[in-house]
Amino acid sequence: MNQNIRSPRPRSALIASQPINPPARLLMGPGPINADPRVLRAMSAQLVGQYDPSMTAYMNETMSLYREVFHTENEQTLLIDGTSRAGIEAALVSMIEPGDRVLVPVFGRFGHLLREIAERCGAEVHVIEAEWGTVFTPEQIERAIIETRPKILAVVHGDTSTTVAQPLDELGALCRAHDVIFYTDVTASLGGNTVETDAWGLDAVTAGLQKCLGGPSGSAPATFSARAVELIDSRKSIEAGIRSAGDPVLSSFGSATPIRSNYFDLSMIFDYWGPKRLNHHTEATTMLYGARECARLLVDEGIENAVERHRMHGGAMLEGLRGLGLSIFGDSRYKMNNVTAVYIPDSVSGDGVRGELLDDFGIEIGTSFGPLHGKVWRIGTMGYNARKDTVLTTLAALEQVLRRAGAHVTPGGGVGTAYDFYADQATEAELAASVAL
């Protein structure tokens, strides 16, 4: 037998030898979206050591930029290394002790997520529920606070599963009146909808990059009020090996229990981002570059301008979908700027239309979860994709796919109505400018 004959390379080796070359896609679903090219460029920068002066300067700059994005003066405004869910878990595991009461108003899929995480933290979770597509009144939430007497109120701001946003502006005052810590998840809303951390009295706020902030998933911006920091620091326990003389050490049997996660222990993460530079973990440098660039671009554009951009292009998409003859899901008074849900026409396959959009036009839209699965499509206009060309392209492609599927749509109705909407917005802007003069 010829011992010099080589066996063929396994298929896995052949695949692994090829570079990553993802297909061209226009991501017009509820997130993630196409990252801004400037964010991707920032993420290609070379690594530096975690305590290099340039790195710690970038960390400080990132904190400052996100204070502007969150509209806050909170000192503890930073990044949690991980996806937006990592931010949620860090906030809740660092604030909840086993047995604490937590109130979660659920009006969509991600309220159920807050409940799930709080229960895993050992909380006694109380839930109130609203029909998907609707939100709660402040009176309903205050009544539940009085009945359950929670330590923490945990609320999703904008829930992309239903495309509506829970008004938060009155809830902070209610929480302070009843001595409740107010946590909110703004992953789907920050950067494209108004979020006023300090003015609304939000105590703990977490987000993600992959929606209105225009970046990739993998970093969770977060901010914490002095009230939240006091609560978190009451559970501070510095791990052995990085502990200095006088550092706090808690046992599981004292009046306060240590935070149950080491990685998500915000009391140590605060010291890592602060002047102490506690050696807690190695910062995800590339994600920090990307998160910093997301915030820099938003601040450069102006937060209010970014919100208005999302309102305008989201409005054009909404009106264009109506122009096609599609019915909108949810209470329009509370609709998020950046995502719209439409009922799937009875005559078509929802997944079939989504598949043809992806295969023939390279456009991705989403379905939904739970009671809405298979009943609605969710179409996003957010972050880098909140633009006129993406709106018109998506509406034009959707019309053609729907017509091929046999749906009755208004020919040219989507693009035409969106054009009319943009024209009306331009007229209104000109009138407002003339009045201002």
C-alpha positions as CSV (number, residue, x, y, z in Angstrom):
1,M,0.0,0.0,0.0
2,N,1.3,3.4,-0.9
3,Q,1.9,5.2,2.4
4,N,2.4,8.6,0.6
5,I,-1.2,8.9,-0.5
6,R,-3.0,11.5,1.7
7,S,-6.6,11.0,2.8
8,P,-9.0,13.7,1.6
9,R,-9.5,16.6,4.0
10,P,-12.8,16.3,5.9
11,R,-15.6,18.7,4.8
12,S,-15.4,20.6,8.1
13,A,-11.7,21.5,7.4
14,L,-12.6,22.7,3.9
15,I,-15.4,24.9,5.3
16,A,-13.2,26.2,8.1
17,S,-10.5,27.2,5.6
18,Q,-12.9,29.7,3.9
19,P,-13.2,33.3,5.1
20,I,-16.6,34.4,6.4
21,N,-18.5,36.0,3.6
22,P,-22.1,36.7,4.8
23,P,-24.8,37.5,2.1
24,A,-25.8,41.0,1.5
25,R,-28.9,41.7,3.6
26,L,-31.1,44.7,4.4
27,L,-32.2,44.0,8.0
28,M,-35.6,45.6,8.3
29,G,-36.9,43.5,11.1
30,P,-37.2,44.3,14.8
31,G,-33.5,44.0,15.3
32,P,-30.7,43.4,14.9
33,I,-30.2,45.9,12.1
34,N,-27.3,46.7,9.7
35,A,-24.5,48.2,11.8
36,D,-23.4,51.7,10.8
37,P,-20.2,51.3,8.7
38,R,-18.5,53.8,10.9
39,V,-19.1,51.6,13.9
40,L,-17.7,48.6,12.1
41,R,-14.6,50.6,11.2
42,A,-14.1,51.6,14.8
43,M,-14.4,47.9,15.8
44,S,-11.5,47.0,13.5
45,A,-9.1,49.1,15.5
46,Q,-6.1,47.4,17.2
47,L,-6.4,46.1,20.8
48,V,-4.5,47.8,23.7
49,G,-4.0,46.6,27.3
50,Q,-7.0,47.1,29.6
51,Y,-5.0,49.5,31.8
52,D,-3.2,51.3,29.0
53,P,-3.9,55.0,29.5
54,S,-5.5,55.2,26.1
55,M,-7.9,52.4,27.1
56,T,-8.9,53.9,30.4
57,A,-9.4,57.2,28.5
58,Y,-11.7,55.5,26.1
59,M,-13.7,54.0,29.0
60,N,-14.1,57.5,30.5
61,E,-15.1,59.0,27.2
62,T,-17.7,56.2,26.7
63,M,-19.2,56.9,30.2
64,S,-19.4,60.6,29.3
65,L,-21.0,60.0,25.9
66,Y,-23.6,57.6,27.3
67,R,-24.6,60.1,30.0
68,E,-25.7,62.3,27.0
69,V,-27.4,59.4,25.3
70,F,-29.3,58.5,28.5
71,H,-30.0,62.1,29.4
72,T,-28.5,61.7,32.9
73,E,-25.8,63.0,35.3
74,N,-25.4,59.5,36.8
75,E,-21.8,58.8,37.7
76,Q,-22.3,55.1,37.2
77,T,-23.0,55.1,33.5
78,L,-21.0,52.4,31.7
79,L,-21.1,49.2,29.6
80,I,-21.9,45.7,30.7
81,D,-19.9,43.2,28.6
82,G,-22.5,41.0,26.9
83,T,-25.8,41.4,24.9
84,S,-28.7,43.5,26.1
85,R,-29.9,40.5,28.2
86,A,-26.5,40.7,30.1
87,G,-27.4,44.2,31.1
88,I,-30.8,43.2,32.3
89,E,-29.4,40.3,34.3
90,A,-26.6,42.4,35.8
91,A,-29.0,45.1,37.0
92,L,-31.5,42.6,38.5
93,V,-29.1,40.1,40.0
94,S,-27.2,43.0,41.6
95,M,-30.3,44.6,43.1
96,I,-32.5,41.6,44.0
97,E,-31.9,39.6,47.2
98,P,-33.7,36.3,47.6
99,G,-37.2,36.9,48.9
100,D,-37.4,40.5,47.6
101,R,-40.7,41.5,46.1
102,V,-40.5,42.6,42.5
103,L,-43.5,43.9,40.4
104,V,-43.4,43.3,36.7
105,P,-46.1,44.8,34.4
106,V,-46.2,42.5,31.4
107,F,-47.5,43.7,28.0
108,G,-45.4,41.6,25.7
109,R,-42.7,39.0,25.4
110,F,-40.0,40.9,27.1
111,G,-42.0,41.6,30.3
112,H,-42.0,37.8,30.7
113,L,-38.3,37.9,30.3
114,L,-37.9,40.3,33.3
115,R,-40.2,38.0,35.3
116,E,-38.0,35.0,34.4
117,I,-34.8,36.7,35.4
118,A,-36.2,38.1,38.6
119,E,-37.5,34.7,39.6
120,R,-34.1,33.1,38.9
121,C,-32.6,35.8,41.3
122,G,-34.9,34.4,44.0
123,A,-37.4,37.2,44.0
124,E,-41.1,36.9,44.9
125,V,-42.4,38.2,41.6
126,H,-45.8,39.8,41.2
127,V,-47.2,40.3,37.7
128,I,-49.9,42.4,36.2
129,E,-50.8,41.8,32.6
130,A,-52.2,43.9,29.8
131,E,-53.4,42.7,26.4
132,W,-50.6,42.6,23.9
133,G,-50.7,45.8,21.8
134,T,-51.8,47.9,24.8
135,V,-50.0,49.5,27.8
136,F,-50.8,50.3,31.4
137,T,-52.1,53.5,32.9
138,P,-50.1,55.0,35.8
139,E,-53.1,54.3,38.0
140,Q,-53.0,50.6,37.3
141,I,-49.3,50.4,38.1
142,E,-49.7,52.5,41.3
143,R,-52.6,50.3,42.4
144,A,-50.4,47.2,42.0
145,I,-47.5,48.9,43.9
146,I,-49.9,49.6,46.8
147,E,-51.2,46.0,46.7
148,T,-47.8,44.2,46.4
149,R,-45.4,46.7,48.2
150,P,-42.4,45.7,46.0
151,K,-38.8,46.6,46.5
152,I,-38.3,47.0,42.7
153,L,-40.6,47.9,39.8
154,A,-39.2,46.3,36.6
155,V,-40.7,47.6,33.3
156,V,-39.9,47.2,29.7
157,H,-40.0,50.6,27.9
158,G,-40.5,49.6,24.2
159,D,-41.4,46.0,23.6
160,T,-40.7,45.1,20.0
161,S,-42.9,42.0,20.3
162,T,-45.9,44.3,20.3
163,T,-44.3,47.5,18.9
164,V,-45.8,49.6,21.7
165,A,-44.0,51.6,24.4
166,Q,-45.1,51.9,28.0
167,P,-45.1,55.6,29.1
168,L,-42.6,56.0,31.9
169,D,-42.8,59.8,32.6
170,E,-45.1,59.4,35.6
171,L,-43.8,56.2,37.1
172,G,-40.6,57.5,38.6
173,A,-42.5,59.9,40.9
174,L,-44.8,57.0,41.9
175,C,-41.8,54.8,42.8
176,R,-40.3,57.5,44.9
177,A,-43.6,58.1,46.7
178,H,-43.8,54.5,47.6
179,D,-40.0,53.9,48.2
180,V,-39.6,51.6,45.2
181,I,-36.5,51.2,43.0
182,F,-37.4,51.7,39.3
183,Y,-35.7,49.6,36.7
184,T,-36.4,49.8,33.0
185,D,-35.2,48.0,29.9
186,V,-34.8,50.5,27.0
187,T,-33.0,48.1,24.6
188,A,-35.5,48.6,21.8
189,S,-36.2,52.3,22.4
190,L,-33.0,54.2,23.3
191,G,-31.8,56.4,20.5
192,G,-35.0,56.3,18.5
193,N,-37.6,57.3,21.2
194,T,-37.4,59.8,24.0
195,V,-35.7,58.4,27.1
196,E,-35.3,60.9,30.0
197,T,-33.4,59.1,32.7
198,D,-33.1,61.9,35.2
199,A,-36.3,63.8,34.4
200,W,-38.4,60.7,34.6
201,G,-36.8,59.4,37.8
202,L,-35.4,56.1,36.4
203,D,-33.1,54.4,38.8
204,A,-31.6,51.6,36.7
205,V,-31.6,51.6,33.0
206,T,-30.1,49.1,30.5
207,A,-30.0,48.9,26.8
208,G,-28.2,47.2,23.8
209,L,-26.5,48.4,20.6
210,Q,-28.4,46.4,18.0
211,K,-31.5,48.5,17.5
212,C,-31.7,52.3,17.4
213,L,-28.1,52.7,18.5
214,G,-26.9,51.3,15.2
215,G,-24.4,48.8,16.3
216,P,-23.9,45.0,16.7
217,S,-25.3,43.0,19.6
218,G,-22.7,42.4,22.3
219,S,-22.5,45.4,24.6
220,A,-25.1,46.7,27.1
221,P,-25.0,50.4,28.0
222,A,-26.4,51.0,31.4
223,T,-26.9,53.8,33.9
224,F,-27.7,53.8,37.7
225,S,-29.0,56.5,40.0
226,A,-27.5,57.2,43.4
227,R,-30.4,55.3,44.9
228,A,-29.6,52.2,42.8
229,V,-25.9,52.5,43.5
230,E,-26.5,52.6,47.3
231,L,-28.6,49.5,47.1
232,I,-26.0,47.6,45.0
233,D,-23.1,48.7,47.1
234,S,-24.9,47.5,50.2
235,R,-24.2,44.0,48.9
236,K,-20.6,44.7,47.9
237,S,-18.2,41.8,48.5
238,I,-14.8,41.9,46.8
239,E,-13.5,38.5,45.7
240,A,-10.5,36.9,47.1
241,G,-7.3,37.5,45.1
242,I,-8.1,41.1,44.2
243,R,-9.2,42.1,47.7
244,S,-7.4,44.9,49.5
245,A,-7.3,45.6,53.3
246,G,-10.6,47.0,54.4
247,D,-12.5,45.8,51.3
248,P,-16.0,44.5,52.2
249,V,-16.6,40.8,52.5
250,L,-20.1,39.4,52.9
251,S,-21.3,35.9,53.8
252,S,-24.6,34.4,52.8
253,F,-25.8,34.6,56.4
254,G,-25.6,38.3,57.2
255,S,-28.2,41.0,57.0
256,A,-27.3,41.5,53.3
257,T,-26.4,38.7,50.9
258,P,-23.6,39.0,48.4
259,I,-24.6,39.4,44.8
260,R,-25.1,35.9,43.4
261,S,-23.2,36.5,40.2
262,N,-19.5,37.3,40.0
263,Y,-19.4,38.3,36.4
264,F,-22.5,40.5,36.7
265,D,-21.6,41.9,40.1
266,L,-22.2,45.6,39.5
267,S,-20.6,46.7,42.8
268,M,-17.2,45.3,41.5
269,I,-17.9,46.5,37.9
270,F,-18.4,50.1,39.2
271,D,-15.0,49.9,40.7
272,Y,-13.5,48.5,37.5
273,W,-14.9,51.5,35.5
274,G,-14.0,54.0,38.3
275,P,-10.8,55.4,39.6
276,K,-10.0,52.3,41.6
277,R,-9.7,50.2,38.3
278,L,-10.5,47.0,40.2
279,N,-9.2,44.0,38.2
280,H,-12.6,42.4,37.8
281,H,-12.5,41.2,34.2
282,T,-10.9,42.1,30.9
283,E,-13.0,44.7,29.1
284,A,-14.3,43.6,25.7
285,T,-12.1,46.1,23.9
286,T,-13.5,45.7,20.4
287,M,-17.1,46.0,21.7
288,L,-16.1,49.1,23.7
289,Y,-14.8,50.7,20.5
290,G,-18.1,49.9,18.8
291,A,-20.3,51.1,21.7
292,R,-18.3,54.3,22.0
293,E,-18.7,55.0,18.3
294,C,-22.5,54.3,18.5
295,A,-22.8,57.0,21.2
296,R,-20.4,59.4,19.5
297,L,-22.5,59.3,16.3
298,L,-25.7,59.9,18.2
299,V,-24.3,62.8,20.2
300,D,-22.9,64.3,17.1
301,E,-26.3,64.0,15.3
302,G,-28.1,65.3,18.4
303,I,-30.2,62.9,20.5
304,E,-33.4,64.8,19.7
305,N,-32.5,64.8,16.0
306,A,-32.0,61.1,16.1
307,V,-35.4,60.6,17.7
308,E,-37.0,62.8,15.1
309,R,-35.3,60.8,12.3
310,H,-36.7,57.6,13.7
311,R,-40.2,59.2,14.0
312,M,-40.1,60.5,10.4
313,H,-38.9,57.3,8.7
314,G,-41.0,55.1,11.0
315,G,-44.0,57.2,10.2
316,A,-43.3,56.9,6.5
317,M,-43.1,53.1,6.8
318,L,-46.4,53.0,8.8
319,E,-48.2,55.1,6.3
320,G,-46.7,53.2,3.4
321,L,-47.9,49.9,4.9
322,R,-51.4,51.4,5.3
323,G,-51.1,52.6,1.7
324,L,-50.7,49.0,0.6
325,G,-53.9,48.2,2.3
326,L,-52.4,46.4,5.3
327,S,-53.9,46.7,8.8
328,I,-51.7,47.9,11.7
329,F,-51.5,46.0,15.0
330,G,-51.5,47.7,18.4
331,D,-52.6,51.0,20.0
332,S,-51.2,53.6,17.6
333,R,-51.1,56.2,20.5
334,Y,-48.3,54.3,22.0
335,K,-46.5,52.9,19.0
336,M,-42.7,53.0,19.0
337,N,-41.0,55.2,16.4
338,N,-38.8,52.4,15.1
339,V,-40.9,49.3,14.5
340,T,-44.4,48.6,13.1
341,A,-46.5,45.5,13.3
342,V,-49.0,44.7,10.5
343,Y,-51.5,41.8,10.3
344,I,-50.5,39.2,7.8
345,P,-53.2,39.0,5.1
346,D,-55.3,35.8,5.4
347,S,-54.6,34.9,1.8
348,V,-50.8,34.5,2.1
349,S,-48.3,32.5,4.0
350,G,-46.5,34.8,6.4
351,D,-43.3,32.7,6.4
352,G,-43.5,32.3,2.6
353,V,-43.6,36.1,2.1
354,R,-40.7,36.6,4.5
355,G,-38.7,33.9,2.7
356,E,-39.3,35.4,-0.7
357,L,-38.4,38.8,0.5
358,L,-35.1,37.4,1.8
359,D,-34.3,35.2,-1.2
360,D,-35.2,37.6,-4.0
361,F,-34.6,41.0,-2.5
362,G,-32.2,40.3,0.4
363,I,-34.6,42.0,2.8
364,E,-35.4,40.6,6.3
365,I,-38.6,41.4,8.2
366,G,-39.7,39.7,11.4
367,T,-42.6,37.7,12.7
368,S,-43.6,37.8,16.4
369,F,-44.0,35.6,19.5
370,G,-46.6,34.1,21.7
371,P,-50.2,35.1,20.8
372,L,-48.9,37.1,17.8
373,H,-46.8,34.4,16.2
374,G,-47.8,33.9,12.6
375,K,-50.4,36.7,12.9
376,V,-48.2,39.8,12.3
377,W,-45.1,40.9,10.6
378,R,-42.8,43.3,12.4
379,I,-41.0,45.8,10.2
380,G,-38.3,48.0,11.7
381,T,-36.8,51.4,10.7
382,M,-34.0,51.9,13.2
383,G,-30.5,52.9,13.7
384,Y,-28.5,53.1,10.5
385,N,-31.5,51.7,8.6
386,A,-33.8,54.6,9.6
387,R,-33.5,56.2,6.1
388,K,-35.7,57.1,3.2
389,D,-34.1,54.7,0.8
390,T,-34.5,51.7,3.0
391,V,-38.2,52.6,3.6
392,L,-39.0,52.9,-0.1
393,T,-37.0,49.8,-1.1
394,T,-38.8,47.7,1.5
395,L,-42.3,48.9,0.6
396,A,-41.6,48.4,-3.1
397,A,-40.3,44.8,-2.6
398,L,-43.1,43.9,-0.2
399,E,-45.7,45.0,-2.7
400,Q,-44.3,42.8,-5.4
401,V,-44.0,39.7,-3.2
402,L,-47.5,40.2,-1.9
403,R,-48.9,40.5,-5.4
404,R,-47.1,37.3,-6.5
405,A,-48.6,35.6,-3.4
406,G,-52.1,36.6,-4.6
407,A,-52.8,39.3,-2.0
408,H,-54.9,42.3,-2.9
409,V,-52.8,45.3,-2.5
410,T,-53.0,48.9,-3.8
411,P,-50.6,49.1,-6.8
412,G,-47.9,51.7,-6.0
413,G,-49.8,52.4,-2.7
414,G,-46.9,51.8,-0.4
415,V,-44.2,53.8,-2.1
416,G,-46.7,56.5,-3.2
417,T,-48.1,57.0,0.3
418,A,-44.6,57.1,1.8
419,Y,-43.6,59.8,-0.7
420,D,-46.7,61.8,0.2
421,F,-45.8,61.5,3.9
422,Y,-42.3,62.7,3.3
423,A,-43.6,65.6,1.3
424,D,-46.0,66.6,4.1
425,Q,-43.2,66.4,6.6
426,A,-41.0,68.7,4.5
427,T,-43.9,71.2,4.2
428,E,-44.5,71.1,7.9
429,A,-40.8,71.6,8.6
430,E,-40.7,74.6,6.2
431,L,-43.7,76.2,7.9
432,A,-42.2,75.7,11.3
433,A,-38.9,77.2,10.2
434,S,-40.8,80.3,8.8
435,V,-42.7,80.7,12.0
436,A,-39.5,80.5,14.0
437,L,-38.0,83.3,11.8
